[in-house]
Amino acid sequence: MEGKHQEAGNLSFLLLSCFPKRLNRIRRSVSEKDIASLGQRSFYQFYLELPERNEIGYYMSLNFDGMVDLTRKTLMARENPISDSFN
């Protein structure tokens, strides 16, 4: 079962990596940098809240920006990109 921190991290990651064009539709006062920071902190809190110290949360918090960038590039490299296909 997902905790609230893991869910917040996952949603931040999904928004930034798959739907970057929709970010300005959500709230204009929340920037891409703010969402990235929220994702990083959420994954780190997810790591801290588990007694067994889930490594996924730790490494996602350290490499959040790189993972977002890699996922964006991978999605956009497809012949028919799925990113932002639901505009």
C-alpha positions as CSV (number, residue, x, y, z in Angstrom):
1,M,0.0,0.0,0.0
2,E,1.3,3.4,-0.9
3,G,1.9,6.0,1.8
4,K,1.1,9.6,1.3
5,H,4.7,10.5,0.7
6,Q,5.2,7.9,-2.0
7,E,2.0,8.9,-3.7
8,A,3.0,12.6,-3.7
9,G,6.4,11.6,-5.1
10,N,4.8,9.5,-7.8
11,L,2.3,12.2,-8.8
12,S,5.1,14.8,-9.0
13,F,7.2,12.5,-11.1
14,L,4.3,11.7,-13.4
15,L,3.3,15.3,-13.9
16,L,6.9,16.4,-14.6
17,S,8.0,13.5,-16.9
18,C,4.8,12.7,-18.8
19,F,2.7,15.9,-18.8
20,P,5.0,18.9,-18.7
21,K,2.8,21.0,-21.0
22,R,-0.1,20.7,-18.5
23,L,1.8,22.1,-15.6
24,N,0.8,25.7,-16.3
25,R,-2.8,24.6,-16.4
26,I,-2.7,23.3,-12.8
27,R,-1.8,26.4,-10.9
28,R,0.2,29.2,-12.2
29,S,1.6,29.9,-8.8
30,V,3.3,26.5,-8.6
31,S,6.4,26.2,-10.8
32,E,8.0,23.2,-12.3
33,K,10.9,23.7,-9.8
34,D,8.4,23.7,-6.9
35,I,6.9,20.4,-8.1
36,A,10.3,18.8,-8.5
37,S,11.3,19.9,-5.0
38,L,8.0,18.4,-3.7
39,G,8.8,15.2,-5.5
40,Q,12.3,15.0,-4.1
41,R,11.3,15.7,-0.5
42,S,8.3,13.3,-0.8
43,F,10.5,10.4,-1.9
44,Y,13.0,11.1,0.9
45,Q,10.2,11.2,3.5
46,F,8.9,7.9,2.0
47,Y,12.4,6.5,2.5
48,L,12.5,7.7,6.2
49,E,9.1,6.6,7.2
50,L,9.7,2.9,6.5
51,P,11.6,0.8,9.1
52,E,13.4,-1.2,6.4
53,R,14.5,2.1,4.7
54,N,13.1,1.5,1.2
55,E,16.0,2.2,-1.2
56,I,13.7,3.3,-4.0
57,G,12.6,6.3,-2.1
58,Y,16.2,7.2,-1.3
59,Y,17.5,6.9,-4.8
60,M,14.5,8.6,-6.3
61,S,15.1,11.6,-4.0
62,L,18.7,11.8,-5.0
63,N,18.1,11.3,-8.8
64,F,14.6,12.8,-9.2
65,D,15.6,15.5,-11.8
66,G,17.7,13.0,-13.8
67,M,14.9,10.4,-13.8
68,V,12.4,13.0,-15.0
69,D,14.7,14.2,-17.8
70,L,15.5,10.6,-18.9
71,T,11.8,9.6,-18.9
72,R,10.8,12.8,-20.9
73,K,13.5,12.1,-23.5
74,T,12.5,8.4,-23.7
75,L,8.8,9.3,-24.2
76,M,9.6,12.0,-26.8
77,A,11.9,9.7,-28.7
78,R,9.1,7.4,-29.6
79,E,7.6,7.6,-33.0
80,N,4.2,8.5,-31.5
81,P,5.0,10.2,-28.2
82,I,2.5,9.5,-25.5
83,S,3.5,12.5,-23.5
84,D,0.8,15.2,-23.5
85,S,-1.3,13.2,-26.0
86,F,-4.4,14.0,-24.1
87,N,-4.4,17.8,-24.6
